């Protein structure tokens, strides 16, 4: 399976988002709760979109070393 650092970032976002949101609701005072959660949700959405777009642009070539050796020995 192809694993990039962007995919790892997506997995971390998926795993840590609920925990972080719960911690925000516990420790942030009610007077700024709405603004804080909105900023947190929007920033997580942008980070998730960025990681998803960057991960989808990665091209994985399996056996690249073997292909390079083949093309070097067979220069057709």
N, CA, C and O atoms as a Tripos MOL2 file, in Angstrom:
@<TRIPOS>MOLECULE
protein
  304   303    76     0     0
PROTEIN
NO_CHARGES

@<TRIPOS>ATOM
      1 N           0.8440   -1.1740    0.0000 N.3       1 UNK1
      2 CA          0.0000    0.0000    0.0000 C.3       1 UNK1
      3 C           0.8940    1.2430    0.0000 C.2       1 UNK1
      4 O           1.9110    1.2900    0.6920 O.2       1 UNK1
      5 N           0.5090    2.2160   -0.7630 N.am      2 UNK2
      6 CA          1.2690    3.4570   -0.8510 C.3       2 UNK2
      7 C           0.9520    4.3270    0.3600 C.2       2 UNK2
      8 O          -0.2090    4.6340    0.6310 O.2       2 UNK2
      9 N           1.9850    4.7140    1.0730 N.am      3 UNK3
     10 CA          1.8000    5.5460    2.2670 C.3       3 UNK3
     11 C           2.6800    6.7760    2.1330 C.2       3 UNK3
     12 O           3.9000    6.6710    2.0100 O.2       3 UNK3
     13 N           2.0580    7.9290    2.1560 N.am      4 UNK4
     14 CA          2.8070    9.1710    2.0870 C.3       4 UNK4
     15 C           2.6490    9.9130    3.4060 C.2       4 UNK4
     16 O           1.8160    9.5580    4.2400 O.2       4 UNK4
     17 N           3.4460   10.9280    3.5750 N.am      5 UNK5
     18 CA          3.3250   11.7140    4.8070 C.3       5 UNK5
     19 C           2.0030   12.4650    4.8390 C.2       5 UNK5
     20 O           1.4740   12.7480    5.9140 O.2       5 UNK5
     21 N           1.4650   12.7890    3.6620 N.am      6 UNK6
     22 CA          0.1630   13.4570    3.6250 C.3       6 UNK6
     23 C          -0.9530   12.5040    4.0580 C.2       6 UNK6
     24 O          -1.8960   12.9180    4.7330 O.2       6 UNK6
     25 N          -0.8480   11.2360    3.6750 N.am      7 UNK7
     26 CA         -1.8360   10.2560    4.1130 C.3       7 UNK7
     27 C          -1.7430   10.0380    5.6130 C.2       7 UNK7
     28 O          -2.7600    9.8790    6.2870 O.2       7 UNK7
     29 N          -0.5320   10.0300    6.1320 N.am      8 UNK8
     30 CA         -0.3620    9.9260    7.5810 C.3       8 UNK8
     31 C          -0.9930   11.1290    8.2820 C.2       8 UNK8
     32 O          -1.5980   10.9890    9.3450 O.2       8 UNK8
     33 N          -0.8490   12.3080    7.6800 N.am      9 UNK9
     34 CA         -1.4820   13.4920    8.2350 C.3       9 UNK9
     35 C          -2.9970   13.3720    8.2440 C.2       9 UNK9
     36 O          -3.6490   13.7780    9.2060 O.2       9 UNK9
     37 N          -3.5620   12.8140    7.1750 N.am     10 UNK10
     38 CA         -5.0140   12.6000    7.1280 C.3      10 UNK10
     39 C          -5.4680   11.6550    8.2270 C.2      10 UNK10
     40 O          -6.4840   11.8930    8.8790 O.2      10 UNK10
     41 N          -4.7190   10.5880    8.4290 N.am     11 UNK11
     42 CA         -5.0700    9.6270    9.4800 C.3      11 UNK11
     43 C          -4.9960   10.2850   10.8480 C.2      11 UNK11
     44 O          -5.8680   10.0720   11.6900 O.2      11 UNK11
     45 N          -3.9630   11.0790   11.0720 N.am     12 UNK12
     46 CA         -3.8380   11.7690   12.3620 C.3      12 UNK12
     47 C          -4.9740   12.7650   12.5790 C.2      12 UNK12
     48 O          -5.4920   12.8900   13.6890 O.2      12 UNK12
     49 N          -5.3590   13.4720   11.5200 N.am     13 UNK13
     50 CA         -6.4730   14.4120   11.6440 C.3      13 UNK13
     51 C          -7.7500   13.6720   12.0000 C.2      13 UNK13
     52 O          -8.5030   14.1050   12.8720 O.2      13 UNK13
     53 N          -7.9950   12.5430   11.3190 N.am     14 UNK14
     54 CA         -9.2070   11.7700   11.5860 C.3      14 UNK14
     55 C          -9.2080   11.2360   13.0130 C.2      14 UNK14
     56 O         -10.2530   11.2120   13.6630 O.2      14 UNK14
     57 N          -8.0550   10.8090   13.5040 N.am     15 UNK15
     58 CA         -7.9940   10.2450   14.8540 C.3      15 UNK15
     59 C          -8.0350   11.3070   15.9520 C.2      15 UNK15
     60 O          -8.6650   11.1010   16.9890 O.2      15 UNK15
     61 N          -7.3720   12.4340   15.7320 N.am     16 UNK16
     62 CA         -7.2390   13.4210   16.8020 C.3      16 UNK16
     63 C          -8.3010   14.5130   16.7950 C.2      16 UNK16
     64 O          -8.4480   15.2250   17.7880 O.2      16 UNK16
     65 N          -9.0400   14.6630   15.7090 N.am     17 UNK17
     66 CA        -10.0480   15.7220   15.6410 C.3      17 UNK17
     67 C         -11.1190   15.5950   16.7380 C.2      17 UNK17
     68 O         -11.3920   16.5820   17.4210 O.2      17 UNK17
     69 N         -11.7340   14.4190   16.9320 N.am     18 UNK18
     70 CA        -12.7640   14.3460   17.9860 C.3      18 UNK18
     71 C         -12.2060   14.6100   19.3830 C.2      18 UNK18
     72 O         -12.8430   15.2900   20.1880 O.2      18 UNK18
     73 N         -11.0290   14.0800   19.6690 N.am     19 UNK19
     74 CA        -10.4170   14.3010   20.9790 C.3      19 UNK19
     75 C         -10.1040   15.7770   21.1890 C.2      19 UNK19
     76 O         -10.3520   16.3250   22.2630 O.2      19 UNK19
     77 N          -9.5640   16.4120   20.1670 N.am     20 UNK20
     78 CA         -9.2340   17.8400   20.2820 C.3      20 UNK20
     79 C         -10.4830   18.6890   20.4600 C.2      20 UNK20
     80 O         -10.4810   19.6460   21.2340 O.2      20 UNK20
     81 N         -11.5390   18.3470   19.7530 N.am     21 UNK21
     82 CA        -12.7790   19.0970   19.8860 C.3      21 UNK21
     83 C         -13.3760   18.9430   21.2820 C.2      21 UNK21
     84 O         -13.9070   19.9020   21.8420 O.2      21 UNK21
     85 N         -13.2910   17.7500   21.8370 N.am     22 UNK22
     86 CA        -13.7630   17.5450   23.2150 C.3      22 UNK22
     87 C         -12.9220   18.3380   24.2090 C.2      22 UNK22
     88 O         -13.4570   18.9330   25.1440 O.2      22 UNK22
     89 N         -11.6180   18.3480   24.0080 N.am     23 UNK23
     90 CA        -10.7470   19.1060   24.9070 C.3      23 UNK23
     91 C         -11.0210   20.6040   24.8130 C.2      23 UNK23
     92 O         -10.9650   21.3140   25.8170 O.2      23 UNK23
     93 N         -11.3150   21.0770   23.6160 N.am     24 UNK24
     94 CA        -11.6530   22.4990   23.4590 C.3      24 UNK24
     95 C         -12.9360   22.8180   24.2090 C.2      24 UNK24
     96 O         -13.0160   23.8360   24.8960 O.2      24 UNK24
     97 N         -13.9380   21.9590   24.0830 N.am     25 UNK25
     98 CA        -15.2020   22.2370   24.7650 C.3      25 UNK25
     99 C         -15.0740   22.1350   26.2790 C.2      25 UNK25
    100 O         -15.8520   22.7530   27.0060 O.2      25 UNK25
    101 N         -14.1120   21.3720   26.7610 N.am     26 UNK26
    102 CA        -13.9120   21.2540   28.2150 C.3      26 UNK26
    103 C         -13.1490   22.4540   28.7610 C.2      26 UNK26
    104 O         -13.5270   23.0080   29.7930 O.2      26 UNK26
    105 N         -12.0790   22.8640   28.0810 N.am     27 UNK27
    106 CA        -11.1670   23.8430   28.6670 C.3      27 UNK27
    107 C         -11.3670   25.2860   28.2170 C.2      27 UNK27
    108 O         -10.8040   26.1910   28.8330 O.2      27 UNK27
    109 N         -12.1380   25.5300   27.1790 N.am     28 UNK28
    110 CA        -12.3370   26.8980   26.7040 C.3      28 UNK28
    111 C         -13.5810   27.4700   27.3780 C.2      28 UNK28
    112 O         -14.6070   26.7920   27.4490 O.2      28 UNK28
    113 N         -13.5100   28.6890   27.8680 N.am     29 UNK29
    114 CA        -14.6770   29.2940   28.5230 C.3      29 UNK29
    115 C         -15.8390   29.4960   27.5470 C.2      29 UNK29
    116 O         -15.6430   29.6130   26.3370 O.2      29 UNK29
    117 N         -17.0420   29.5320   28.1000 N.am     30 UNK30
    118 CA        -18.2460   29.6440   27.2730 C.3      30 UNK30
    119 C         -18.3210   30.9490   26.4860 C.2      30 UNK30
    120 O         -18.9760   31.0080   25.4460 O.2      30 UNK30
    121 N         -17.6630   31.9810   26.9700 N.am     31 UNK31
    122 CA        -17.7570   33.2720   26.2860 C.3      31 UNK31
    123 C         -17.0900   33.2690   24.9130 C.2      31 UNK31
    124 O         -17.5100   34.0200   24.0330 O.2      31 UNK31
    125 N         -16.0700   32.4510   24.7090 N.am     32 UNK32
    126 CA        -15.3750   32.3930   23.4180 C.3      32 UNK32
    127 C         -15.5060   31.0160   22.7700 C.2      32 UNK32
    128 O         -14.7880   30.7190   21.8150 O.2      32 UNK32
    129 N         -16.3990   30.1780   23.2630 N.am     33 UNK33
    130 CA        -16.5330   28.8120   22.7650 C.3      33 UNK33
    131 C         -16.9400   28.7690   21.2970 C.2      33 UNK33
    132 O         -16.3660   28.0070   20.5200 O.2      33 UNK33
    133 N         -17.9150   29.5710   20.9110 N.am     34 UNK34
    134 CA        -18.4310   29.5250   19.5420 C.3      34 UNK34
    135 C         -17.3580   29.9260   18.5310 C.2      34 UNK34
    136 O         -17.1870   29.2630   17.5080 O.2      34 UNK34
    137 N         -16.6390   31.0060   18.8170 N.am     35 UNK35
    138 CA        -15.5990   31.4650   17.9020 C.3      35 UNK35
    139 C         -14.4370   30.4610   17.8500 C.2      35 UNK35
    140 O         -13.9010   30.1870   16.7770 O.2      35 UNK35
    141 N         -14.0590   29.9260   18.9910 N.am     36 UNK36
    142 CA        -12.9380   28.9850   19.0430 C.3      36 UNK36
    143 C         -13.2490   27.7120   18.2740 C.2      36 UNK36
    144 O         -12.4130   27.2330   17.5080 O.2      36 UNK36
    145 N         -14.4340   27.1610   18.4650 N.am     37 UNK37
    146 CA        -14.7770   25.9390   17.7440 C.3      37 UNK37
    147 C         -14.9110   26.1960   16.2460 C.2      37 UNK37
    148 O         -14.5570   25.3380   15.4370 O.2      37 UNK37
    149 N         -15.4170   27.3660   15.8710 N.am     38 UNK38
    150 CA        -15.5260   27.6880   14.4420 C.3      38 UNK38
    151 C         -14.1400   27.7900   13.8060 C.2      38 UNK38
    152 O         -13.9120   27.2440   12.7260 O.2      38 UNK38
    153 N         -13.2150   28.4850   14.4680 N.am     39 UNK39
    154 CA        -11.8500   28.6040   13.9380 C.3      39 UNK39
    155 C         -11.1780   27.2320   13.8720 C.2      39 UNK39
    156 O         -10.4860   26.9220   12.9020 O.2      39 UNK39
    157 N         -11.3780   26.4240   14.8900 N.am     40 UNK40
    158 CA        -10.7870   25.0800   14.9220 C.3      40 UNK40
    159 C         -11.3550   24.2110   13.7950 C.2      40 UNK40
    160 O         -10.6040   23.5140   13.1120 O.2      40 UNK40
    161 N         -12.6630   24.2510   13.6010 N.am     41 UNK41
    162 CA        -13.2860   23.4350   12.5570 C.3      41 UNK41
    163 C         -12.8480   23.8700   11.1580 C.2      41 UNK41
    164 O         -12.5670   23.0260   10.3060 O.2      41 UNK41
    165 N         -12.7910   25.1680   10.9210 N.am     42 UNK42
    166 CA        -12.3750   25.6580    9.6040 C.3      42 UNK42
    167 C         -10.9120   25.3310    9.3450 C.2      42 UNK42
    168 O         -10.5580   24.9270    8.2370 O.2      42 UNK42
    169 N         -10.0590   25.4990   10.3440 N.am     43 UNK43
    170 CA         -8.6410   25.1920   10.1420 C.3      43 UNK43
    171 C          -8.4250   23.6990    9.9310 C.2      43 UNK43
    172 O          -7.5820   23.3170    9.1190 O.2      43 UNK43
    173 N          -9.1560   22.8510   10.6300 N.am     44 UNK44
    174 CA         -9.0440   21.4100   10.4000 C.3      44 UNK44
    175 C          -9.5520   21.0290    9.0110 C.2      44 UNK44
    176 O          -8.9850   20.1500    8.3620 O.2      44 UNK44
    177 N         -10.6150   21.6860    8.5550 N.am     45 UNK45
    178 CA        -11.1360   21.4030    7.2170 C.3      45 UNK45
    179 C         -10.1250   21.7960    6.1430 C.2      45 UNK45
    180 O          -9.9190   21.0510    5.1850 O.2      45 UNK45
    181 N          -9.4910   22.9600    6.2940 N.am     46 UNK46
    182 CA         -8.4690   23.3800    5.3310 C.3      46 UNK46
    183 C          -7.2600   22.4510    5.3620 C.2      46 UNK46
    184 O          -6.7250   22.0960    4.3120 O.2      46 UNK46
    185 N          -6.8280   22.0580    6.5490 N.am     47 UNK47
    186 CA         -5.6950   21.1460    6.6660 C.3      47 UNK47
    187 C          -6.0210   19.7870    6.0560 C.2      47 UNK47
    188 O          -5.1820   19.1930    5.3790 O.2      47 UNK47
    189 N          -7.2370   19.2940    6.2920 N.am     48 UNK48
    190 CA         -7.6650   18.0260    5.7170 C.3      48 UNK48
    191 C          -7.6980   18.1170    4.1940 C.2      48 UNK48
    192 O          -7.2160   17.2140    3.5090 O.2      48 UNK48
    193 N          -8.2610   19.1910    3.6630 N.am     49 UNK49
    194 CA         -8.3340   19.3650    2.2040 C.3      49 UNK49
    195 C          -6.9400   19.4560    1.5990 C.2      49 UNK49
    196 O          -6.6780   18.8610    0.5530 O.2      49 UNK49
    197 N          -6.0410   20.1990    2.2470 N.am     50 UNK50
    198 CA         -4.6630   20.3250    1.7500 C.3      50 UNK50
    199 C          -3.9780   18.9610    1.7130 C.2      50 UNK50
    200 O          -3.3710   18.6000    0.7050 O.2      50 UNK50
    201 N          -4.0710   18.2040    2.8020 N.am     51 UNK51
    202 CA         -3.4320   16.8820    2.8440 C.3      51 UNK51
    203 C          -4.0330   15.9440    1.8100 C.2      51 UNK51
    204 O          -3.3080   15.1680    1.1870 O.2      51 UNK51
    205 N          -5.3420   16.0030    1.6170 N.am     52 UNK52
    206 CA         -5.9880   15.1410    0.6330 C.3      52 UNK52
    207 C          -5.5450   15.4910   -0.7820 C.2      52 UNK52
    208 O          -5.2380   14.6000   -1.5730 O.2      52 UNK52
    209 N          -5.5110   16.7650   -1.1030 N.am     53 UNK53
    210 CA         -5.0890   17.1920   -2.4460 C.3      53 UNK53
    211 C          -3.6300   16.8290   -2.6910 C.2      53 UNK53
    212 O          -3.2910   16.3180   -3.7580 O.2      53 UNK53
    213 N          -2.7720   17.0840   -1.7230 N.am     54 UNK54
    214 CA         -1.3570   16.7720   -1.9080 C.3      54 UNK54
    215 C          -1.1270   15.2610   -2.0080 C.2      54 UNK54
    216 O          -0.2650   14.8200   -2.7690 O.2      54 UNK54
    217 N          -1.8760   14.4770   -1.2610 N.am     55 UNK55
    218 CA         -1.7120   13.0270   -1.3310 C.3      55 UNK55
    219 C          -2.1820   12.4940   -2.6900 C.2      55 UNK55
    220 O          -1.5830   11.5640   -3.2290 O.2      55 UNK55
    221 N          -3.2300   13.0680   -3.2330 N.am     56 UNK56
    222 CA         -3.7380   12.5960   -4.5160 C.3      56 UNK56
    223 C          -2.8060   12.9550   -5.6710 C.2      56 UNK56
    224 O          -2.9360   12.3830   -6.7530 O.2      56 UNK56
    225 N          -1.8760   13.8800   -5.4750 N.am     57 UNK57
    226 CA         -0.9470   14.2600   -6.5340 C.3      57 UNK57
    227 C           0.3370   13.4350   -6.5240 C.2      57 UNK57
    228 O           1.1800   13.6080   -7.4040 O.2      57 UNK57
    229 N           0.5010   12.5560   -5.5660 N.am     58 UNK58
    230 CA          1.7140   11.7510   -5.4790 C.3      58 UNK58
    231 C           1.5890   10.5600   -6.4240 C.2      58 UNK58
    232 O           0.5870    9.8450   -6.4110 O.2      58 UNK58
    233 N           2.6050   10.3610   -7.2310 N.am     59 UNK59
    234 CA          2.6280    9.2250   -8.1540 C.3      59 UNK59
    235 C           3.5720    8.1710   -7.5790 C.2      59 UNK59
    236 O           4.7310    8.4540   -7.2760 O.2      59 UNK59
    237 N           3.0650    6.9740   -7.4370 N.am     60 UNK60
    238 CA          3.8550    5.8770   -6.8830 C.3      60 UNK60
    239 C           4.1610    4.9030   -8.0070 C.2      60 UNK60
    240 O           3.2500    4.4180   -8.6790 O.2      60 UNK60
    241 N           5.4380    4.6160   -8.2160 N.am     61 UNK61
    242 CA          5.8600    3.6410   -9.2130 C.3      61 UNK61
    243 C           6.5080    2.4880   -8.4650 C.2      61 UNK61
    244 O           7.5800    2.6350   -7.8790 O.2      61 UNK61
    245 N           5.8460    1.3460   -8.4930 N.am     62 UNK62
    246 CA          6.3840    0.1700   -7.8230 C.3      62 UNK62
    247 C           7.4930   -0.4350   -8.6730 C.2      62 UNK62
    248 O           7.3370   -0.5670   -9.8870 O.2      62 UNK62
    249 N           8.5970   -0.7990   -8.0580 N.am     63 UNK63
    250 CA          9.7060   -1.4090   -8.7650 C.3      63 UNK63
    251 C          10.4710   -0.4370   -9.6360 C.2      63 UNK63
    252 O          10.9480   -0.8220  -10.7030 O.2      63 UNK63
    253 N          10.6020    0.8060   -9.2180 N.am     64 UNK64
    254 CA         11.2750    1.8170  -10.0350 C.3      64 UNK64
    255 C          12.7330    1.4320  -10.2930 C.2      64 UNK64
    256 O          13.2480    1.6700  -11.3860 O.2      64 UNK64
    257 N          13.3940    0.8460   -9.3120 N.am     65 UNK65
    258 CA         14.7880    0.4520   -9.4930 C.3      65 UNK65
    259 C          14.9000   -0.6330  -10.5600 C.2      65 UNK65
    260 O          15.8240   -0.6140  -11.3740 O.2      65 UNK65
    261 N          13.9610   -1.5800  -10.5580 N.am     66 UNK66
    262 CA         13.9880   -2.6340  -11.5700 C.3      66 UNK66
    263 C          13.7150   -2.0680  -12.9620 C.2      66 UNK66
    264 O          14.3540   -2.4660  -13.9360 O.2      66 UNK66
    265 N          12.7700   -1.1460  -13.0520 N.am     67 UNK67
    266 CA         12.5030   -0.5210  -14.3480 C.3      67 UNK67
    267 C          13.6980    0.2690  -14.8540 C.2      67 UNK67
    268 O          14.0210    0.2130  -16.0400 O.2      67 UNK67
    269 N          14.3560    1.0040  -13.9660 N.am     68 UNK68
    270 CA         15.5450    1.7560  -14.3760 C.3      68 UNK68
    271 C          16.6590    0.8280  -14.8530 C.2      68 UNK68
    272 O          17.3250    1.1230  -15.8450 O.2      68 UNK68
    273 N          16.8670   -0.2870  -14.1600 N.am     69 UNK69
    274 CA         17.8880   -1.2440  -14.5730 C.3      69 UNK69
    275 C          17.5150   -1.8760  -15.9100 C.2      69 UNK69
    276 O          18.3930   -2.0850  -16.7480 O.2      69 UNK69
    277 N          16.2510   -2.1830  -16.1320 N.am     70 UNK70
    278 CA         15.8210   -2.7560  -17.3920 C.3      70 UNK70
    279 C          16.0480   -1.7850  -18.5450 C.2      70 UNK70
    280 O          16.5730   -2.1670  -19.5910 O.2      70 UNK70
    281 N          15.6570   -0.5480  -18.3570 N.am     71 UNK71
    282 CA         15.8390    0.4500  -19.4280 C.3      71 UNK71
    283 C          17.3100    0.7470  -19.6920 C.2      71 UNK71
    284 O          17.6700    1.1040  -20.8140 O.2      71 UNK71
    285 N          18.1620    0.6070  -18.6880 N.am     72 UNK72
    286 CA         19.5880    0.8430  -18.8840 C.3      72 UNK72
    287 C          20.2040   -0.2970  -19.7040 C.2      72 UNK72
    288 O          21.0720   -0.0670  -20.5460 O.2      72 UNK72
    289 N          19.7450   -1.5240  -19.4490 N.am     73 UNK73
    290 CA         20.2770   -2.6760  -20.1950 C.3      73 UNK73
    291 C          19.6380   -2.8410  -21.5740 C.2      73 UNK73
    292 O          20.2360   -3.4560  -22.4570 O.2      73 UNK73
    293 N          18.4520   -2.3100  -21.7680 N.am     74 UNK74
    294 CA         17.7200   -2.4220  -23.0430 C.3      74 UNK74
    295 C          17.3410   -1.0380  -23.5430 C.2      74 UNK74
    296 O          16.1900   -0.6290  -23.3880 O.2      74 UNK74
    297 N          18.2650   -0.3130  -24.1330 N.am     75 UNK75
    298 CA         17.9790    1.0730  -24.5390 C.3      75 UNK75
    299 C          17.2420    1.1830  -25.8780 C.2      75 UNK75
    300 O          17.7540    1.7920  -26.8180 O.2      75 UNK75
    301 N          16.0740    0.6100  -25.9660 N.am     76 UNK76
    302 CA         15.3230    0.6640  -27.2250 C.3      76 UNK76
    303 C          14.4350    1.8460  -27.2290 C.2      76 UNK76
    304 O          13.7150    2.0750  -28.2010 O.2      76 UNK76
@<TRIPOS>BOND
     1     1     2 1
     2     2     3 1
     3     3     4 2
     4     3     5 am
     5     5     6 1
     6     6     7 1
     7     7     8 2
     8     7     9 am
     9     9    10 1
    10    10    11 1
    11    11    12 2
    12    11    13 am
    13    13    14 1
    14    14    15 1
    15    15    16 2
    16    15    17 am
    17    17    18 1
    18    18    19 1
    19    19    20 2
    20    19    21 am
    21    21    22 1
    22    22    23 1
    23    23    24 2
    24    23    25 am
    25    25    26 1
    26    26    27 1
    27    27    28 2
    28    27    29 am
    29    29    30 1
    30    30    31 1
    31    31    32 2
    32    31    33 am
    33    33    34 1
    34    34    35 1
    35    35    36 2
    36    35    37 am
    37    37    38 1
    38    38    39 1
    39    39    40 2
    40    39    41 am
    41    41    42 1
    42    42    43 1
    43    43    44 2
    44    43    45 am
    45    45    46 1
    46    46    47 1
    47    47    48 2
    48    47    49 am
    49    49    50 1
    50    50    51 1
    51    51    52 2
    52    51    53 am
    53    53    54 1
    54    54    55 1
    55    55    56 2
    56    55    57 am
    57    57    58 1
    58    58    59 1
    59    59    60 2
    60    59    61 am
    61    61    62 1
    62    62    63 1
    63    63    64 2
    64    63    65 am
    65    65    66 1
    66    66    67 1
    67    67    68 2
    68    67    69 am
    69    69    70 1
    70    70    71 1
    71    71    72 2
    72    71    73 am
    73    73    74 1
    74    74    75 1
    75    75    76 2
    76    75    77 am
    77    77    78 1
    78    78    79 1
    79    79    80 2
    80    79    81 am
    81    81    82 1
    82    82    83 1
    83    83    84 2
    84    83    85 am
    85    85    86 1
    86    86    87 1
    87    87    88 2
    88    87    89 am
    89    89    90 1
    90    90    91 1
    91    91    92 2
    92    91    93 am
    93    93    94 1
    94    94    95 1
    95    95    96 2
    96    95    97 am
    97    97    98 1
    98    98    99 1
    99    99   100 2
   100    99   101 am
   101   101   102 1
   102   102   103 1
   103   103   104 2
   104   103   105 am
   105   105   106 1
   106   106   107 1
   107   107   108 2
   108   107   109 am
   109   109   110 1
   110   110   111 1
   111   111   112 2
   112   111   113 am
   113   113   114 1
   114   114   115 1
   115   115   116 2
   116   115   117 am
   117   117   118 1
   118   118   119 1
   119   119   120 2
   120   119   121 am
   121   121   122 1
   122   122   123 1
   123   123   124 2
   124   123   125 am
   125   125   126 1
   126   126   127 1
   127   127   128 2
   128   127   129 am
   129   129   130 1
   130   130   131 1
   131   131   132 2
   132   131   133 am
   133   133   134 1
   134   134   135 1
   135   135   136 2
   136   135   137 am
   137   137   138 1
   138   138   139 1
   139   139   140 2
   140   139   141 am
   141   141   142 1
   142   142   143 1
   143   143   144 2
   144   143   145 am
   145   145   146 1
   146   146   147 1
   147   147   148 2
   148   147   149 am
   149   149   150 1
   150   150   151 1
   151   151   152 2
   152   151   153 am
   153   153   154 1
   154   154   155 1
   155   155   156 2
   156   155   157 am
   157   157   158 1
   158   158   159 1
   159   159   160 2
   160   159   161 am
   161   161   162 1
   162   162   163 1
   163   163   164 2
   164   163   165 am
   165   165   166 1
   166   166   167 1
   167   167   168 2
   168   167   169 am
   169   169   170 1
   170   170   171 1
   171   171   172 2
   172   171   173 am
   173   173   174 1
   174   174   175 1
   175   175   176 2
   176   175   177 am
   177   177   178 1
   178   178   179 1
   179   179   180 2
   180   179   181 am
   181   181   182 1
   182   182   183 1
   183   183   184 2
   184   183   185 am
   185   185   186 1
   186   186   187 1
   187   187   188 2
   188   187   189 am
   189   189   190 1
   190   190   191 1
   191   191   192 2
   192   191   193 am
   193   193   194 1
   194   194   195 1
   195   195   196 2
   196   195   197 am
   197   197   198 1
   198   198   199 1
   199   199   200 2
   200   199   201 am
   201   201   202 1
   202   202   203 1
   203   203   204 2
   204   203   205 am
   205   205   206 1
   206   206   207 1
   207   207   208 2
   208   207   209 am
   209   209   210 1
   210   210   211 1
   211   211   212 2
   212   211   213 am
   213   213   214 1
   214   214   215 1
   215   215   216 2
   216   215   217 am
   217   217   218 1
   218   218   219 1
   219   219   220 2
   220   219   221 am
   221   221   222 1
   222   222   223 1
   223   223   224 2
   224   223   225 am
   225   225   226 1
   226   226   227 1
   227   227   228 2
   228   227   229 am
   229   229   230 1
   230   230   231 1
   231   231   232 2
   232   231   233 am
   233   233   234 1
   234   234   235 1
   235   235   236 2
   236   235   237 am
   237   237   238 1
   238   238   239 1
   239   239   240 2
   240   239   241 am
   241   241   242 1
   242   242   243 1
   243   243   244 2
   244   243   245 am
   245   245   246 1
   246   246   247 1
   247   247   248 2
   248   247   249 am
   249   249   250 1
   250   250   251 1
   251   251   252 2
   252   251   253 am
   253   253   254 1
   254   254   255 1
   255   255   256 2
   256   255   257 am
   257   257   258 1
   258   258   259 1
   259   259   260 2
   260   259   261 am
   261   261   262 1
   262   262   263 1
   263   263   264 2
   264   263   265 am
   265   265   266 1
   266   266   267 1
   267   267   268 2
   268   267   269 am
   269   269   270 1
   270   270   271 1
   271   271   272 2
   272   271   273 am
   273   273   274 1
   274   274   275 1
   275   275   276 2
   276   275   277 am
   277   277   278 1
   278   278   279 1
   279   279   280 2
   280   279   281 am
   281   281   282 1
   282   282   283 1
   283   283   284 2
   284   283   285 am
   285   285   286 1
   286   286   287 1
   287   287   288 2
   288   287   289 am
   289   289   290 1
   290   290   291 1
   291   291   292 2
   292   291   293 am
   293   293   294 1
   294   294   295 1
   295   295   296 2
   296   295   297 am
   297   297   298 1
   298   298   299 1
   299   299   300 2
   300   299   301 am
   301   301   302 1
   302   302   303 1
   303   303   304 2
@<TRIPOS>SUBSTRUCTURE
     1 UNK1         2 RESIDUE 1 A UNK
     2 UNK2         6 RESIDUE 1 A UNK
     3 UNK3        10 RESIDUE 1 A UNK
     4 UNK4        14 RESIDUE 1 A UNK
     5 UNK5        18 RESIDUE 1 A UNK
     6 UNK6        22 RESIDUE 1 A UNK
     7 UNK7        26 RESIDUE 1 A UNK
     8 UNK8        30 RESIDUE 1 A UNK
     9 UNK9        34 RESIDUE 1 A UNK
    10 UNK10       38 RESIDUE 1 A UNK
    11 UNK11       42 RESIDUE 1 A UNK
    12 UNK12       46 RESIDUE 1 A UNK
    13 UNK13       50 RESIDUE 1 A UNK
    14 UNK14       54 RESIDUE 1 A UNK
    15 UNK15       58 RESIDUE 1 A UNK
    16 UNK16       62 RESIDUE 1 A UNK
    17 UNK17       66 RESIDUE 1 A UNK
    18 UNK18       70 RESIDUE 1 A UNK
    19 UNK19       74 RESIDUE 1 A UNK
    20 UNK20       78 RESIDUE 1 A UNK
    21 UNK21       82 RESIDUE 1 A UNK
    22 UNK22       86 RESIDUE 1 A UNK
    23 UNK23       90 RESIDUE 1 A UNK
    24 UNK24       94 RESIDUE 1 A UNK
    25 UNK25       98 RESIDUE 1 A UNK
    26 UNK26      102 RESIDUE 1 A UNK
    27 UNK27      106 RESIDUE 1 A UNK
    28 UNK28      110 RESIDUE 1 A UNK
    29 UNK29      114 RESIDUE 1 A UNK
    30 UNK30      118 RESIDUE 1 A UNK
    31 UNK31      122 RESIDUE 1 A UNK
    32 UNK32      126 RESIDUE 1 A UNK
    33 UNK33      130 RESIDUE 1 A UNK
    34 UNK34      134 RESIDUE 1 A UNK
    35 UNK35      138 RESIDUE 1 A UNK
    36 UNK36      142 RESIDUE 1 A UNK
    37 UNK37      146 RESIDUE 1 A UNK
    38 UNK38      150 RESIDUE 1 A UNK
    39 UNK39      154 RESIDUE 1 A UNK
    40 UNK40      158 RESIDUE 1 A UNK
    41 UNK41      162 RESIDUE 1 A UNK
    42 UNK42      166 RESIDUE 1 A UNK
    43 UNK43      170 RESIDUE 1 A UNK
    44 UNK44      174 RESIDUE 1 A UNK
    45 UNK45      178 RESIDUE 1 A UNK
    46 UNK46      182 RESIDUE 1 A UNK
    47 UNK47      186 RESIDUE 1 A UNK
    48 UNK48      190 RESIDUE 1 A UNK
    49 UNK49      194 RESIDUE 1 A UNK
    50 UNK50      198 RESIDUE 1 A UNK
    51 UNK51      202 RESIDUE 1 A UNK
    52 UNK52      206 RESIDUE 1 A UNK
    53 UNK53      210 RESIDUE 1 A UNK
    54 UNK54      214 RESIDUE 1 A UNK
    55 UNK55      218 RESIDUE 1 A UNK
    56 UNK56      222 RESIDUE 1 A UNK
    57 UNK57      226 RESIDUE 1 A UNK
    58 UNK58      230 RESIDUE 1 A UNK
    59 UNK59      234 RESIDUE 1 A UNK
    60 UNK60      238 RESIDUE 1 A UNK
    61 UNK61      242 RESIDUE 1 A UNK
    62 UNK62      246 RESIDUE 1 A UNK
    63 UNK63      250 RESIDUE 1 A UNK
    64 UNK64      254 RESIDUE 1 A UNK
    65 UNK65      258 RESIDUE 1 A UNK
    66 UNK66      262 RESIDUE 1 A UNK
    67 UNK67      266 RESIDUE 1 A UNK
    68 UNK68      270 RESIDUE 1 A UNK
    69 UNK69      274 RESIDUE 1 A UNK
    70 UNK70      278 RESIDUE 1 A UNK
    71 UNK71      282 RESIDUE 1 A UNK
    72 UNK72      286 RESIDUE 1 A UNK
    73 UNK73      290 RESIDUE 1 A UNK
    74 UNK74      294 RESIDUE 1 A UNK
    75 UNK75      298 RESIDUE 1 A UNK
    76 UNK76      302 RESIDUE 1 A UNK
